[in-house]
Amino acid sequence: MILLGSTGSIGVNTLKVAKKFNIKVEALVCGKNIKLLNEQILEYQPKVVVVADAKDIKNVNHKNVFSGQDAILEVIKDAQSELVVNALVGFLGLRPTLTAIDAGKKVALANKESLVACGAFIDVSKIQPIDSEHFGLWYLMQDRPVQKMIITASGGAFRDWDIKKLQNASLADTQKHPNWSMGQKITIDSATMVNKIFELLEARWLFGEGQYDAIIETKSLIHALIDFKDGSTTAHFAHASMQLPIAYALDEQMDEQILKHVNLLEVGNLEFRQIDKNRYPIWELKEELLKNPIKGLIVNAANEVAIEKFINKEIGFMDISKMIMDAFESFIQIPHSVDDVFALDKEVREFMKGK
C-alpha cells in the first residue's frame, strides 16, 4: 500500500494494522515529523519516501526521497500498490485522492476535505471510508429501508464550558479534547463542530440522498446509528480506535479480533446531548449544506483560512464560525467541474484573507 500521512495518528495506526496482516508498505508520505518517519522507514522498509519540504530530504534515512505534492502524485501513479491510504490533513489531500482514483487504485479515505470539497466529482465506489463514523454506518447497513443515518460527536474541548467564555478561548484550550489526542486542526474542528458538518457531508456523498443528523455521545463509544423505517434503530459500539476501520479497508473479509469488546457493565451509563447552535454556531448551516452538499467547498476553504487566523491570534475562537458563515452567504456560485473546485477554493481563500 501507499500511505499518505504516515506520522499522524491515523498513519501510525495504519502501519500497526499493516504489520499485523503482513501488508507491504511501498511508499510513505509525511509532513515534518522526520524523527518518527525515520523510525517507520527502519521498520517498514518502503521503496520510496516523500516529505513536505525539500530542506528535510537530507535528514531522511532513505536513498529514494522526494518532496512536495507533485512527487506525491507521481508516486501514486508509478506505484504497483492497488491501495492508497489517504490520511493527509486539509484540502491538499484532494489531488492525491483524484490521482489515485484516476490510476485505478482503491482509496482508504480519512482525508475529509476530499469529499467535502469535491464529492460531486469523485467516484465513491472507489472509496472505503476509514473515519469511525462512516465505517460505523457502512458496518450497520442492511438490505432494509433506511429512514435516517446518525453519527455521533464527542462535543470537543468546550462542550462543558460557559458559552460566555468561548470567545476568549485560546489555541491551547482548543487542544484539550475530553476523550483523546488528535492533530491540531482536527481538534479545533472538533471544538467548533465543523468536523461533524464535514462528516455529515461525507456521509451524504458516500451513501446518497437521505436524512442525516448528528448527536453528542460523550464517551465516544457509539460512532453511528441507523433509524430503519420499521421503527428499529441499530447502533455501532466500539472503542475509539482507527485500527478497526483501517483493518476492514485492508481486508474486507476481516475475521480476526482487532479491538477488545465494549463491556457495558464497565461503561455503566451513556449520555446523549443535542448539538446546541449557541455553543456551535456552525450548526446553523447543517440543513442547507445537506440540501446543497456541493457548497461544502466554500465551508472548507473558509474554515482553513479562519483556523490559520485563529492560530495567529488575529481572530477569536467564536469568530471562526462567524467567518465561515459569512463566506457561505457571500458565495452563490457552485463548481461544475474539478477545475472549478480548485478555482473557487482559491477565490474563497482570497476573500477570507482580506477580511
Secondary structure, DSSP 8 states (H G I E B T S, - for coil): -EEESTTSHHHHHHHHHHHHTT----EEEESS-HHHHHHHHHHH--SEEEES-GGGGGGSS-SSEEESHHHHHHHHHH---SEEEE---SGGGHHHHHHHHHTT-EEEE--HHHHHHHGGGS-GGGEEE-SHHHHHHHHH--SS-EEEEEEEE---TTTTS-GGGGGG--HHHHT--SS----HHHHHHHHHTHHHHHHHHHHHHHH-SSEEEEEEETT--EEEEEEETTS-EEEEE--S-THHHHHHHH-TT--S--S----HHHH----EE---TTT-GGGGGHHHHHHSGGGHHHHHHHHHHHHHHHHTTSS-HHHHHHHHHHHHHH-----SSHHHHHHHHHHHHHHHHT-
